Amino acid sequence: MTAIPPAGRVLPSSEGALAGPGDGPRKRRFGKASFDSVSFFVVFLGIPLALFLIFVIWPFVQACFYALTDWSGFSAEFNVIGLDNFATLLSDPRFVNAVGNSVMFGLFIPLVTIVIALTFAILITVGGSGKGQVRGVRGAGFYRVVSLFPYVIPAIAVGIMWRLILDPSNGLVNGILTGLGLDSFESFAWLGNVGTAMPVTMFVVVWGFVGFYMLLFIAAIKGVPSEIYEAARIDGAGRWRTSWSITLPLIRDNVQTAYIYLGIIALDLFVYVQALNPQGGPDNSTLVMSQQLFRSAFTEGKFGYASAMGVAMAVVTLVFAALVFTVNRLAGGRNERGRR
């Protein structure tokens, strides 16, 4: 006779034992790491980390060390002088002026660029007709292509091109203004006047970057479901209300990233200012930290002092990034509490 198993138990089959009511899923034990997993971590983690340590962290460590010396950069001899270079920075009027100019660039260039880029991105994606399907203005594809042209031109070429356009004698800008009857601009030095050198430099930088960040925001807005905009339209929200209450909150992370990148570029800005005003502009009105660093290292032969400037630039950049992250997080926290 075949024995009948008690209730709650199942006889094991030839394929393997079946789990009873109280048994949980069995944990799979992993053996030694396979070649695929090891090679994956080496290629995608080990090599990039090694390159980052060699070409980013190690040079920065070297710069921090040379900032404590009086190394001239052209000899193997130097003396360790401690924090004297940093103390000199605080009393150097040219460097203090350069820090002020860099801060001005860092405040206005990201703000103006992002506002213009966002405006164009919204117009091209959702700023079209208020009836029917949500779409951008007519000819949006053409505007996308044209707006990217300034960004694909190398920065040094952009600087030299605008320097020629703004030339006081044979420049295109003065020629157009003079042709319109504004004779006061016949020999006006846009880059040689203290009142116009910095605004013109900002304009050139914004002109070069606004197209790229416009495309970045277009891609972000395209990721927003169109049903959200259609629902806002049904509720009677206008373009301004939709942009402020829907578009901006949903692409806030993209705006934050753009602001940080633009801020870092604006705090450096060496290529543009060197091409437009190699000497730092009239009365050093466009002199930036990187330009003063280059002058101290390669013109005056003070590599130790220039290294201290580089460390100061890194600190200013990190502080800027931290401020942007903090402001964005505080704003996000308030919004989340408001939704609750």
C-alpha positions in Angstrom: 0.0 0.0 0.0 1.0 3.6 -0.7 1.4 5.7 2.4 -0.7 8.9 2.4 1.4 11.9 3.6 0.1 14.0 6.5 -1.8 17.2 5.7 0.5 20.1 4.9 3.3 17.9 3.5 4.1 17.0 -0.1 6.1 14.1 -1.2 9.4 15.0 -3.0 9.3 14.3 -6.7 12.0 13.0 -8.9 12.7 16.5 -10.2 13.5 17.9 -6.7 11.8 18.8 -3.5 8.9 21.2 -3.5 8.8 23.9 -0.9 6.3 23.5 1.9 3.9 26.2 3.2 6.4 27.7 5.6 9.5 27.6 3.4 10.8 30.8 1.9 12.6 31.3 -1.4 16.0 29.9 -1.5 18.9 32.4 -1.7 21.2 31.8 -4.7 24.9 31.7 -3.7 27.3 33.4 -6.0 30.7 31.9 -6.6 33.8 33.6 -7.6 33.6 36.7 -9.8 33.4 35.9 -13.4 35.6 37.4 -16.1 32.7 39.5 -17.5 32.1 41.2 -14.1 35.7 41.8 -13.5 36.4 43.2 -16.9 33.3 45.4 -16.7 34.5 47.0 -13.4 38.0 47.4 -14.7 36.9 49.1 -18.0 34.1 51.2 -16.7 35.3 52.0 -13.2 39.0 51.2 -12.8 40.4 52.9 -15.9 38.2 56.1 -15.6 39.1 56.4 -11.9 42.8 55.9 -12.6 42.7 58.6 -15.3 40.8 60.9 -13.0 43.4 60.4 -10.2 46.4 60.8 -12.6 45.2 63.8 -14.7 42.9 65.7 -12.2 43.7 64.9 -8.6 47.4 64.5 -8.8 48.0 67.8 -10.7 45.8 69.6 -8.2 47.8 68.1 -5.3 51.0 69.3 -7.1 49.5 72.8 -7.5 48.7 72.9 -3.8 52.3 72.0 -3.0 53.9 74.5 -5.4 51.5 77.2 -4.0 53.6 76.8 -0.8 56.9 77.6 -2.6 58.6 80.4 -4.5 59.2 78.2 -7.5 59.9 80.3 -10.7 58.8 77.5 -13.0 62.1 77.6 -15.0 64.5 76.0 -12.5 64.6 72.9 -10.3 65.3 74.9 -7.2 62.6 76.4 -4.9 62.1 77.2 -1.3 59.0 76.3 0.8 57.6 79.6 2.1 54.3 78.4 3.6 51.2 80.5 3.2 53.1 83.6 2.1 51.7 83.4 -1.5 48.1 83.3 -0.2 48.8 86.3 2.1 50.2 88.2 -0.9 47.0 87.4 -2.9 44.9 89.2 -0.4 46.9 92.4 -0.8 47.5 92.2 -4.6 45.2 94.8 -6.1 45.4 93.2 -9.6 44.2 89.8 -8.3 41.5 91.4 -6.1 40.3 93.3 -9.1 40.4 90.1 -11.2 38.3 88.3 -8.5 35.8 91.0 -8.6 35.5 90.9 -12.4 35.2 87.1 -12.4 32.4 87.3 -9.8 30.6 89.8 -12.0 30.9 87.5 -15.0 29.8 84.5 -12.9 26.7 86.3 -11.7 25.5 87.8 -15.0 26.6 85.5 -17.7 24.8 82.3 -16.4 21.7 84.3 -15.5 21.3 86.1 -18.9 22.2 83.0 -20.9 19.7 80.8 -19.1 16.9 83.3 -19.3 17.4 83.8 -23.1 17.9 80.1 -23.7 14.8 79.2 -21.7 12.7 81.8 -23.5 13.7 80.5 -26.9 13.4 76.8 -25.9 9.8 77.4 -24.6 8.9 79.3 -27.8 10.3 76.5 -30.0 8.6 73.6 -28.1 5.3 74.8 -26.6 5.0 78.5 -27.6 3.1 78.0 -30.8 -0.6 78.2 -31.5 -2.9 78.0 -28.5 -5.4 75.8 -30.4 -5.0 72.2 -31.3 -1.9 70.1 -30.5 0.7 71.6 -28.3 3.6 72.7 -30.5 6.2 75.3 -31.0 6.4 78.3 -33.3 6.5 77.9 -37.0 10.0 77.0 -38.4 11.1 75.6 -35.0 13.5 73.1 -36.7 15.2 75.9 -38.6 15.8 77.9 -35.4 17.3 74.9 -33.7 19.9 74.4 -36.4 20.8 78.1 -36.8 21.1 78.7 -33.0 23.8 76.0 -32.7 26.1 77.7 -35.2 27.8 80.1 -32.7 28.6 77.2 -30.3 30.3 75.0 -32.9 32.8 77.8 -33.6 35.9 77.5 -31.4 36.0 80.1 -28.6 39.3 81.6 -29.8 37.8 82.1 -33.2 34.6 83.7 -31.7 36.8 86.1 -29.7 38.9 87.1 -32.6 35.9 87.5 -34.9 34.1 89.8 -32.5 37.3 91.8 -31.9 37.4 92.5 -35.6 33.7 93.3 -35.8 34.1 95.8 -32.9 37.2 97.4 -34.2 36.9 101.2 -33.8 38.3 102.0 -37.3 37.2 99.3 -39.6 34.7 97.3 -37.5 31.3 96.3 -38.8 29.4 97.6 -35.8 30.7 101.1 -36.1 30.3 101.0 -39.8 26.6 100.2 -39.5 26.0 102.8 -36.8 27.8 105.4 -38.7 25.7 104.5 -41.8 22.6 105.1 -39.8 23.7 108.6 -39.0 25.2 108.1 -35.6 28.4 109.8 -36.2 29.5 109.7 -32.6 30.3 105.9 -33.1 32.6 106.6 -36.0 35.7 105.6 -34.0 34.1 104.3 -30.8 36.3 101.7 -29.0 33.8 99.2 -27.6 36.6 97.1 -26.1 38.7 100.1 -25.2 36.2 101.9 -23.0 35.8 101.2 -19.3 32.0 101.5 -19.5 31.5 99.2 -22.4 34.4 96.6 -22.3 32.7 94.3 -19.7 29.2 94.4 -21.1 30.5 93.8 -24.6 32.5 90.8 -23.4 29.5 89.4 -21.6 27.5 89.8 -24.8 30.0 87.9 -26.8 30.1 85.0 -24.3 26.3 84.9 -24.1 26.1 84.9 -27.9 28.4 81.9 -28.1 26.6 79.8 -25.5 22.9 80.6 -25.7 22.3 78.2 -28.7 23.7 75.2 -27.0 21.8 75.7 -23.7 18.7 76.4 -25.7 19.0 72.9 -27.2 19.6 71.4 -23.8 16.4 73.0 -22.5 14.5 71.9 -25.6 15.5 68.3 -24.9 14.4 68.6 -21.3 11.0 70.2 -22.2 10.4 67.4 -24.8 10.6 65.0 -21.9 7.6 66.5 -20.2 4.4 64.7 -21.2 2.3 66.7 -23.5 -0.8 65.7 -21.5 0.3 68.1 -18.7 0.4 71.1 -21.1 -2.9 70.1 -22.6 -4.5 69.8 -19.1 -3.1 73.3 -18.2 -4.5 74.7 -21.4 -8.0 73.2 -20.6 -7.8 74.8 -17.2 -7.2 78.2 -18.8 -3.5 78.7 -18.0 -1.8 81.1 -20.3 1.7 80.8 -21.7 3.4 82.7 -18.9 1.6 80.8 -16.2 2.4 77.5 -17.9 6.0 78.3 -18.3 6.4 79.5 -14.7 4.3 76.8 -12.9 4.8 73.8 -15.1 7.9 74.0 -17.4 10.4 75.5 -14.9 9.6 73.1 -12.0 9.8 70.1 -14.2 13.2 70.9 -15.7 14.7 72.5 -12.6 17.5 69.9 -12.4 18.5 70.7 -16.0 18.5 74.5 -15.2 20.7 73.8 -12.1 23.2 71.8 -14.2 23.3 74.5 -16.8 23.8 77.2 -14.2 26.8 75.3 -12.6 28.5 74.7 -16.0 27.9 78.3 -17.1 29.2 79.6 -13.8 32.4 77.6 -14.0 32.9 78.8 -17.6 32.2 82.4 -16.5 34.6 82.2 -13.5 37.4 81.0 -15.9 36.6 82.8 -19.2 40.3 82.8 -20.2 40.0 82.2 -23.9 37.3 84.9 -24.6 38.9 87.7 -22.6 42.4 86.8 -23.9 41.1 87.0 -27.5 39.1 90.2 -26.9 41.4 92.1 -24.6 44.8 90.4 -24.1 46.0 93.0 -21.6 42.9 92.8 -19.4 41.0 95.7 -20.9 41.1 99.4 -20.1 42.1 99.9 -16.4 42.0 96.0 -16.1 38.2 96.2 -16.4 37.9 92.8 -18.0 40.9 91.1 -16.3 39.9 87.7 -14.8 41.6 85.3 -12.4 42.8 82.9 -15.1 44.2 85.7 -17.1 46.1 87.1 -14.1 47.3 83.6 -13.3 48.7 83.2 -16.9 50.4 86.6 -16.7 52.0 85.8 -13.3 53.3 82.4 -14.4 54.5 82.9 -18.0 55.3 86.6 -18.0 56.6 87.3 -14.5 58.0 83.8 -13.9 56.1 83.3 -10.6 54.8 79.7 -10.9 54.5 79.3 -7.1 52.4 82.4 -6.8 50.4 81.4 -9.9 49.7 78.0 -8.3 48.3 79.8 -5.3 46.0 81.7 -7.7 44.9 78.4 -9.2 44.1 77.0 -5.8 42.1 80.1 -5.0 40.2 79.7 -8.3 39.4 76.1 -7.4 38.0 77.2 -4.0 35.9 80.0 -5.6 34.5 77.5 -8.1 33.6 74.9 -5.5 32.0 77.5 -3.3 29.9 78.7 -6.3 28.8 75.1 -7.1 27.9 74.5 -3.4 25.8 77.7 -3.3 23.9 76.7 -6.4 23.2 73.2 -5.0 22.2 74.7 -1.6 19.8 77.2 -3.1 18.2 74.6 -5.4 17.8 72.2 -2.5 16.2 74.8 -0.3 13.8 75.9 -3.0 12.9 72.3 -3.7 12.3 71.6 -0.1 9.9 74.5 0.2 8.1 73.3 -2.9 7.7 69.7 -1.5 6.4 71.0 1.8 4.0 73.2 -0.1 2.6 70.3 -2.0 1.9 68.4 1.2 
